[in-house]
């Protein structure tokens, strides 16, 4: 029975003492699994997604992958506050608890809203 690409990747990375680049890992998987170059596009995308989601693996930067078990929590933990920082502004925007969805997510200028209203009026006139 043929192994999954993830299981093959696990075996490859387990035999190494250090991280491996994604491209090198993929080349080894292609060779072992017999994946032809013309079918590679579909397989590589699925494999990268699966690798990213598989809890056994971790990316350590520069598209290098290793086993999660080789790293302590503080080395692999990502502070989500660092991920969700708005780099465009340092301004803190306060939102009331009863703010509508339109108020929260509408980032159009007020002038843009007027243009939309004008277009709707024109459409109504055309229908009559």
C-alpha positions in Angstrom: 0.0 0.0 0.0 1.3 3.4 -1.0 2.0 5.9 1.9 0.7 9.4 1.9 3.0 12.2 1.0 2.9 13.5 4.6 4.0 10.1 6.0 6.8 10.0 3.5 7.8 13.5 4.5 7.7 12.5 8.2 10.1 9.6 7.5 12.5 11.9 5.5 12.5 14.6 8.1 12.9 12.1 11.0 16.0 10.7 9.4 17.7 14.1 9.3 19.4 15.9 12.1 18.2 19.4 11.0 15.5 21.2 9.1 15.0 20.7 5.4 13.9 23.2 2.8 10.5 22.7 1.3 11.9 22.3 -2.2 14.4 19.7 -1.1 11.7 17.8 0.8 9.3 18.0 -2.2 12.0 16.7 -4.6 12.6 13.7 -2.3 8.9 13.0 -2.1 8.5 13.2 -5.8 11.3 10.7 -6.3 10.0 8.2 -3.7 6.3 8.5 -4.7 7.0 8.5 -8.5 5.2 11.8 -9.1 5.8 13.0 -12.7 6.7 16.6 -13.5 3.5 17.1 -15.5 1.3 16.2 -12.5 3.4 18.1 -10.0 1.4 21.3 -9.8 -1.7 19.8 -8.3 0.3 17.6 -5.9 2.6 20.3 -4.6 -0.2 22.6 -3.7 -2.1 19.9 -1.8 1.1 18.7 -0.1 2.1 22.2 1.1 -1.4 22.8 2.5 -1.4 19.5 4.3 2.2 20.0 5.6 1.1 23.4 7.0 -1.8 21.9 8.8 -0.1 18.7 10.1 0.8 19.1 13.7 3.9 17.0 13.4 5.7 19.6 11.3 6.7 23.2 11.8 8.2 25.9 9.6 11.2 27.5 11.2 11.5 30.3 8.7 13.1 30.6 5.2 10.7 27.9 4.1 12.5 25.3 6.1 10.6 22.6 7.8 11.3 20.3 10.8 9.6 18.1 13.3 7.6 20.0 16.0 8.9 17.6 18.7 12.4 19.0 18.2 11.4 22.4 19.5 10.2 23.7 22.8 6.9 25.5 23.0 8.6 28.9 23.5 10.5 28.4 20.3 7.5 27.7 18.2 4.7 29.6 19.9 3.4 32.6 17.9 1.9 35.5 19.9 -1.3 36.2 18.0 -1.1 39.8 19.1 2.0 40.1 16.9 0.1 38.6 14.0 -2.9 40.9 14.1 -1.2 44.2 14.4 -2.4 46.9 12.1 0.8 48.3 10.7 -0.9 51.2 8.8 -1.9 53.0 11.9 -1.1 53.2 15.6 -4.5 54.6 16.2 -6.8 52.6 18.5 -10.3 52.6 17.2 -13.0 52.2 19.9 -16.2 50.5 18.8 -19.4 50.5 20.7 -20.9 47.1 21.6 -24.0 47.8 19.5 -22.2 49.0 16.4 -23.8 47.7 13.2 -22.0 45.4 10.8 -22.0 48.3 8.2 -20.3 50.6 10.7 -17.6 48.0 11.5 -16.8 46.8 8.0 -17.7 49.6 5.6 -14.4 51.3 4.7 -15.8 53.4 1.8 -15.7 57.1 1.9 -19.0 58.9 2.4 -18.7 60.3 -1.1 -18.7 56.8 -2.5 -22.0 56.1 -0.8 -23.6 59.1 -2.5 -22.4 57.9 -5.9 -24.1 54.5 -5.2 -27.3 56.2 -4.2 -27.3 58.3 -7.4 -26.8 55.2 -9.5 -29.7 53.5 -7.8 -31.9 56.5 -8.4 -30.9 56.4 -12.1 -31.9 52.7 -12.3 -35.3 53.4 -10.7 -36.0 56.1 -13.3 -35.0 53.7 -16.1 -37.4 51.1 -14.9 -40.4 53.5 -15.0 
